[in-house]
Amino acid sequence: MEAHQNLLIVTKQEFYQNKHITAYEWWLYDCDLPDRLTWARLRVFNDGTADSCFCEGGMLYGFKNRDYASYILSEDEFTRFERMDEEDEQEYGIKLADIQCPIWQEHPEQPFKYLGTY
């Protein structure tokens, strides 16, 4: 890790080294509902850090913790799928029980950017 103009620069290798995933969260883009399901993913790691990604194979954003990783998603109008309820079903005209979260493949060459806090 290297400090640069008051920013902490963390490489992808440094960020993911010796970590394992403890939780997955799937988020849906409000603006596309009900016509299309546009997913984002948040992962929490055993050391409390987290990452967010807006599409399979897209840029991975690393954060100090889950809260910061969720801020970037909620600011871009994504809603955590597991928190959606009957009101959301009525508002969007969808049936949550019929929706399955995706399974994204890991892409070793996937770009990464450490944001730390957001």
SULRA-V328516 format. One record per residue. N is the residue number from 1. RES is the residue in three letters. SS is DSSP state (A for helix, B for strand, O for the rest). OMEGA is omega in whole degrees, 0 to 359 (999 if undefined). NEAR is the number of other C-alpha atoms within 10 Angstrom. Layout:
[[N RES SS OMEGA NEAR] [N RES SS OMEGA NEAR]]
This chain:
[[1 MET O 184 9] [2 GLU B 178 10] [3 ALA B 181 9] [4 HIS B 179 8] [5 GLN O 178 7] [6 ASN O 176 7] [7 LEU B 176 11] [8 LEU B 179 13] [9 ILE B 180 16] [10 VAL O 179 18] [11 THR O 177 15] [12 LYS A 181 16] [13 GLN A 180 9] [14 GLU A 184 11] [15 PHE A 186 19] [16 TYR A 184 16] [17 GLN O 176 9] [18 ASN O 179 10] [19 LYS O 169 14] [20 HIS O 184 12] [21 ILE B 177 14] [22 THR B 180 12] [23 ALA B 172 12] [24 TYR B 171 12] [25 GLU B 176 15] [26 TRP B 184 18] [27 TRP B 178 26] [28 LEU B 179 24] [29 TYR B 183 21] [30 ASP A 189 19] [31 CYS A 181 14] [32 ASP A 182 13] [33 LEU O 3 14] [34 PRO O 188 14] [35 ASP O 185 10] [36 ARG O 175 11] [37 LEU O 178 16] [38 THR O 188 15] [39 TRP B 166 21] [40 ALA B 183 22] [41 ARG B 173 23] [42 LEU B 177 22] [43 ARG B 176 22] [44 VAL B 183 22] [45 PHE B 185 18] [46 ASN O 179 12] [47 ASP O 179 13] [48 GLY O 176 14] [49 THR O 181 21] [50 ALA B 172 27] [51 ASP B 177 27] [52 SER B 178 26] [53 CYS B 185 22] [54 PHE O 177 21] [55 CYS O 179 13] [56 GLU O 179 17] [57 GLY O 182 15] [58 GLY O 181 15] [59 MET O 173 14] [60 LEU B 177 20] [61 TYR B 181 20] [62 GLY B 183 27] [63 PHE B 177 24] [64 LYS O 182 18] [65 ASN O 182 18] [66 ARG A 182 19] [67 ASP A 180 14] [68 TYR A 179 19] [69 ALA A 179 26] [70 SER A 180 23] [71 TYR A 182 15] [72 ILE A 179 18] [73 LEU A 182 21] [74 SER A 177 15] [75 GLU A 178 9] [76 ASP O 174 12] [77 GLU O 171 14] [78 PHE B 179 22] [79 THR B 180 19] [80 ARG B 185 20] [81 PHE A 185 17] [82 GLU A 179 12] [83 ARG A 178 8] [84 MET O 186 13] [85 ASP O 182 11] [86 GLU A 177 11] [87 GLU A 178 9] [88 ASP A 177 14] [89 GLU A 180 14] [90 GLN A 182 10] [91 GLU A 185 10] [92 TYR A 181 15] [93 GLY O 180 12] [94 ILE O 175 15] [95 LYS O 185 13] [96 LEU A 181 14] [97 ALA A 181 7] [98 ASP A 184 6] [99 ILE O 177 10] [100 GLN O 176 7] [101 CYS O 181 14] [102 PRO O 171 12] [103 ILE O 182 7] [104 TRP O 175 10] [105 GLN O 175 8] [106 GLU O 180 9] [107 HIS O 184 10] [108 PRO O 182 7] [109 GLU O 181 8] [110 GLN O 181 12] [111 PRO O 183 12] [112 PHE B 175 18] [113 LYS B 178 16] [114 TYR B 177 18] [115 LEU B 178 17] [116 GLY B 177 19] [117 THR O 181 13] [118 TYR O 999 11]]
